[in-house]
Amino acid sequence: MLTTAQLQALKTDIAADPVLSLIPQNSDGAFEVAQAYNLLAAPLFWVWKSLVSLEDVGGALVASEVEGLTTAENGRMQTFAQFNPSGFSPWRLDHRLFFEGVFSGAGGAATRAALDTLWKREATRGEALLATGTGSLASPAVLEFEGNINYRDVLNAWSS
């Protein structure tokens, strides 16, 4: 469910769109508008993922670079994984910095690059509208809302 401020942002954005602003403000129109907000943002808008599973992180690690970790770095990784059994939150700078620290130096360059790619995704138009940040590939935004805009959100925005 969107907050009052998010509903107002959605309402303002719909009104500013020359196509969406002409759609009738009824249930059928709300479905059509919601569909538009659930397409990928154009131009592309990049966000940090909210959560990346341990399995996905493991798949991104370069085996030879893991092999080169010190015992202390290996211990740090195991401890961090134990405290984050659901996965890691790339939107959090401290989580990203943790991996950059473990794989610092030339011996971790490929893993750092793979993780940097793994941490990001393209946002929908609705997610981009409500995100905080620039949304560039070099500087992804942080999601304030994640998922699909539904017709009820649009109806609530219109009536706000």
N, C-alpha and C positions, 0 to 999 in steps of 0.2 A: 504494500500500500504506500502510495506516495504521500510525502508530507505536504502541508499547506504551501510552503515555499516552492516545492517541486511542482505542484499542480499549477501554481501561478507561472512558473517558468515555462511549463508546457503550454499553457494557455497563450502566453505571449508569443511563443515560437510558432504556434499554429496560426495565430492572427497575422504574423509577419510573413508567412509563406503564401505566395500568390496563388498557388494551386489548392493547398489544404484549407486556406481561409474561405474558399468558395464552397466547400463541401457542407451539405446540410447538417445542422447540429441535432441529429437524431441518432438512434441506435445503429442504423445502417451506416451512417456517416462516421460514427465513432469507430466502427470496425475498420473502415477504410483508412482512417487517420492512424489508428493503432498499427495497422499493417505497415504503413510508411515509416513509422518510428522504429519498427523492428527489423528493418533492412540495415545492412552495413552503412555506416556513415560515409558520405561522399562530400568532400574528399576523405580519404582514410583518416581515422582517428584512433590512435593507439593508447591503450590503457595497460596498467599493471594488472596481472591476474590476481584474483583474490586468494586463490589457493592452488598449489601445485602438489600433486601426490608424491609420496616418497618414491614410488615406482617410476614416475615420469622423471624425477630428478636423477634417479639411478640410471635411467636410460640415456640421459644427456651427458653423464660423466664419461670422460675419455679414460679407458682402463689403464693405459700406460701412465697417465697423470695421477690416477688414484694410487697406483703402485708406488709412485714416487713420493707419496705423502710420508711425513715423519710419523712416528708413533704418537706424538702429542697431537698432531693435526688429525690423525685417525680417531683418536679418543674424543677430540672436540666434535668431530662429525657424528660419532656414535651417540654422544650425550645430547647433541642438538636434535638428532632424529628421535631419541627416546622422549624428549620433552615436547616433540611436535609429531605425534604419531599419525595425525591426519594429513600431514604434509606441511609445506612451507608457504608463507604469505609474502610473495614478492612485492606487494604494494608497500610493505614495511621496509624502510631503508635499512634497518638493522639486520633483517634477514638477508638482504642482498649483500650487505657489507660482510656478513659472516662468511659467505661463500667466496667472496672476493679475497678475503683474508686467508682462508684455507688454501685456495688455489692461486695465491699471489706468486709473482715471479714468472719467468719464462716457462717453467715446467707446468704451468697451469693455464696457459693462454688459450688453448683449444677448449678446455672445459669452461673457462670464464665466458668465452664467446657463445658456446652452446647454451649455457644457462641464461645468458642475456637474451637470447632468442626465445628460450622457453618461458621466461618470465612475462612476456608481453603477448597481447592479442589485439585484434581489431574490435572496435566497439560498434554497437548499433547506433543509429541516429539518436534514439532515446537515451541510451547510456551516455553518449557523447554530450548531449545537451545538459545532462545532470552531473557530469564529472567535473573534477577540479584539476586544472593543469592545462598544459599546452596541447597534449595529445599528439606530439610528434613522435617519430620512431626513436629519436635520440632522447626525448624527454616525455615519456608516456604520462598520461593523467591518472589520477586515482578515482576509482568508481565510488560514487555516492549512492548509486542505484545500480543494481545488476539484474538483468533479466529482460523480460518483455513488457512493453507497455500494453495494457489490455483496454478493451473498449470502455470498461468502467472508469479507468483512469482518465480517458479522454472526456467522457461525460462529466466526471467530477471537475476536470479542468475547465470545461466550458461553463459550468455552473458556479465556479469559484469567483 
